[in-house]
Amino acid sequence: MRNSFVSFIFIIALAFTFFAATAFYPLAGSIGGQPETLQHASNLVPERLVILSLGVDVEAIPYDGAGFATYRPDAVNYLPELASHGSVGIIAHSNLVGENFYALRPGDQIIITFTGETTITYEVTAKLAYQSLGRGSYREIGSGMTFNWTEMTWHLFGPQSRLTLFTCMNFRGTIDYDPYAPLWGRMAVFAEPEN
């Protein structure tokens, strides 16, 4: 029950802080030089997430703000508010579709099919783990950078044209295990459109 409550609070705060962050820090960057389809990314709504190398082909449904990512084993949630900024955010539980995110490595391909049968292939550029420090703060494992809710949301979902896959994780033998860390946190996979 506690994990469900923590997930509820995290998702609500994530959605809220994205709006707050974009109000104070407009999304930077341009999508010039990117594939033509990205120039109209604000009109694109994700419908499917495909990771051929892992045998993943699932429906993308909108996150409804209810506090939890979908519990459907054949679906992920996308964050609708990001489309107007030209980026794609996908969230999934780590014991469902999100467990596949752990296996992704730089160079792997992720395919998103959008409405109107537009397909964009993304290439994984990074995978980062974030240790929970409590009270809405996280530490990026590796760099040691710390983030509050707003900074974390901006860091994860701010750049235009980027795809971010996001899930929960524990630190028991997963990425860069730290024996002194609390046993839970978040993991993000970042991917850029292939040219």
C-alpha positions as CSV (number, residue, x, y, z in Angstrom):
1,M,0.0,0.0,0.0
2,R,2.9,2.4,0.8
3,N,4.5,1.8,-2.6
4,S,1.2,2.6,-4.3
5,F,0.9,5.8,-2.3
6,V,4.5,6.8,-3.1
7,S,3.8,6.1,-6.8
8,F,0.6,8.1,-6.7
9,I,2.4,11.1,-5.1
10,F,5.4,10.8,-7.6
11,I,3.2,10.7,-10.7
12,I,1.1,13.7,-9.6
13,A,4.2,15.7,-8.7
14,L,5.8,14.7,-12.0
15,A,2.9,16.1,-14.0
16,F,2.6,19.2,-11.9
17,T,6.2,20.0,-11.9
18,F,6.5,19.6,-15.7
19,F,3.9,22.3,-16.1
20,A,5.6,24.5,-13.5
21,A,9.1,24.0,-15.0
22,T,7.9,24.9,-18.5
23,A,6.2,28.0,-17.2
24,F,9.6,29.3,-15.8
25,Y,12.0,27.6,-18.2
26,P,10.6,27.4,-21.7
27,L,11.8,24.3,-23.5
28,A,15.0,25.1,-25.2
29,G,16.5,23.9,-28.4
30,S,15.2,23.5,-31.9
31,I,14.2,20.6,-34.0
32,G,15.8,22.0,-37.1
33,G,17.8,19.3,-38.8
34,Q,15.6,16.6,-37.4
35,P,13.3,14.4,-39.6
36,E,10.4,16.3,-41.1
37,T,7.9,14.4,-39.0
38,L,9.4,16.0,-35.8
39,Q,8.7,19.5,-37.1
40,H,5.1,18.6,-36.4
41,A,5.6,16.6,-33.3
42,S,3.1,18.7,-31.4
43,N,0.4,17.1,-33.5
44,L,1.6,13.6,-33.0
45,V,0.1,11.3,-30.4
46,P,1.9,8.0,-29.5
47,E,-0.1,4.9,-30.2
48,R,2.5,2.1,-30.0
49,L,5.9,1.4,-28.4
50,V,8.1,-1.2,-30.2
51,I,11.5,-2.5,-29.2
52,L,12.2,-5.1,-31.7
53,S,15.4,-6.4,-30.0
54,L,13.4,-7.2,-26.9
55,G,10.2,-8.4,-28.5
56,V,8.2,-5.5,-27.1
57,D,5.2,-4.2,-29.0
58,V,2.6,-2.5,-26.7
59,E,-0.1,0.0,-26.9
60,A,0.6,3.6,-25.7
61,I,-2.3,5.1,-23.8
62,P,-2.5,8.5,-22.3
63,Y,-1.7,9.0,-18.7
64,D,-4.9,10.1,-17.2
65,G,-3.5,11.9,-14.1
66,A,-5.0,9.3,-11.7
67,G,-1.7,8.9,-10.0
68,F,-0.6,5.5,-11.3
69,A,0.9,4.2,-14.5
70,T,-1.2,1.6,-16.2
71,Y,-1.2,-1.9,-14.7
72,R,-2.0,-3.4,-18.1
73,P,0.8,-5.8,-19.2
74,D,0.3,-4.9,-22.8
75,A,0.5,-1.1,-22.5
76,V,2.5,1.9,-21.4
77,N,1.4,5.4,-20.6
78,Y,2.5,8.5,-22.5
79,L,2.5,12.0,-21.0
80,P,0.1,14.0,-23.3
81,E,1.3,17.4,-22.0
82,L,4.7,16.8,-23.6
83,A,3.5,16.5,-27.2
84,S,2.9,20.2,-27.4
85,H,6.6,20.7,-26.6
86,G,7.8,18.2,-29.2
87,S,9.1,15.5,-26.8
88,V,7.7,12.1,-25.9
89,G,7.6,10.7,-22.3
90,I,6.7,7.1,-21.7
91,I,6.1,5.7,-18.2
92,A,5.7,2.1,-17.2
93,H,5.8,0.0,-14.0
94,S,9.1,-1.8,-13.5
95,N,7.4,-5.1,-12.9
96,L,5.5,-4.8,-16.2
97,V,6.6,-3.3,-19.5
98,G,9.1,-1.1,-17.7
99,E,11.3,-4.1,-16.8
100,N,12.3,-4.2,-20.5
101,F,13.9,-0.7,-20.1
102,Y,16.7,-2.2,-18.0
103,A,18.0,-4.2,-21.0
104,L,18.3,-1.2,-23.3
105,R,21.8,0.0,-24.2
106,P,23.1,3.0,-26.1
107,G,22.6,2.3,-29.8
108,D,19.5,0.2,-29.4
109,Q,16.4,1.3,-31.4
110,I,13.0,2.2,-30.1
111,I,10.1,2.7,-32.5
112,I,7.1,4.9,-31.7
113,T,4.1,4.8,-34.0
114,F,2.0,7.9,-33.8
115,T,-1.5,8.7,-34.9
116,G,-1.8,8.9,-38.7
117,E,0.6,5.9,-39.0
118,T,3.7,8.2,-38.6
119,T,6.6,6.2,-37.3
120,I,9.8,7.6,-35.7
121,T,12.8,5.4,-34.9
122,Y,14.8,6.6,-31.9
123,E,18.3,5.5,-30.9
124,V,19.1,5.1,-27.2
125,T,21.8,7.6,-26.2
126,A,21.9,7.1,-22.4
127,K,20.4,5.2,-19.5
128,L,20.6,6.9,-16.1
129,A,19.6,5.8,-12.6
130,Y,18.4,8.2,-9.9
131,Q,18.5,7.3,-6.2
132,S,15.7,8.6,-4.0
133,L,17.0,10.8,-1.2
134,G,13.5,11.3,0.2
135,R,11.4,14.5,0.4
136,G,11.2,14.8,-3.4
137,S,14.9,14.8,-4.0
138,Y,17.0,12.5,-6.2
139,R,20.7,11.9,-6.8
140,E,21.8,10.8,-10.3
141,I,24.0,7.7,-9.8
142,G,27.3,8.3,-11.5
143,S,27.5,12.1,-11.6
144,G,26.2,12.6,-8.1
145,M,24.0,15.5,-9.2
146,T,21.0,16.1,-7.0
147,F,17.6,17.3,-8.2
148,N,14.4,18.5,-6.6
149,W,11.0,17.6,-8.2
150,T,11.0,20.5,-10.7
151,E,14.6,20.1,-11.7
152,M,14.2,16.3,-12.1
153,T,11.2,16.8,-14.3
154,W,13.0,19.3,-16.5
155,H,16.1,17.1,-16.7
156,L,14.0,14.1,-17.8
157,F,11.5,15.5,-20.1
158,G,12.6,19.0,-21.1
159,P,14.6,18.7,-24.4
160,Q,12.6,18.8,-27.5
161,S,12.5,15.8,-29.9
162,R,13.8,13.5,-27.2
163,L,12.1,10.3,-26.1
164,T,12.3,9.4,-22.4
165,L,11.3,6.0,-21.1
166,F,10.8,6.2,-17.3
167,T,10.3,3.5,-14.7
168,C,10.9,2.7,-11.0
169,M,13.8,0.6,-9.9
170,N,15.5,-0.8,-6.9
171,F,19.2,-0.9,-6.3
172,R,19.6,-4.5,-5.4
173,G,22.0,-5.6,-8.1
174,T,20.6,-3.4,-10.9
175,I,22.4,-0.4,-12.5
176,D,25.4,0.8,-10.6
177,Y,24.4,-0.8,-7.3
178,D,25.3,1.4,-4.3
179,P,25.3,-0.6,-1.0
180,Y,24.7,2.6,1.0
181,A,21.8,3.8,-1.1
182,P,18.1,3.6,-0.2
183,L,16.7,0.6,-2.1
184,W,14.5,2.5,-4.5
185,G,14.7,5.2,-7.2
186,R,13.9,5.8,-10.8
187,M,15.5,4.9,-14.1
188,A,15.3,6.9,-17.3
189,V,16.3,5.8,-20.9
190,F,17.0,8.7,-23.2
191,A,16.7,8.3,-27.0
192,E,17.1,10.7,-29.9
193,P,15.4,10.4,-33.4
194,E,17.6,8.7,-36.0
195,N,18.3,10.8,-39.0
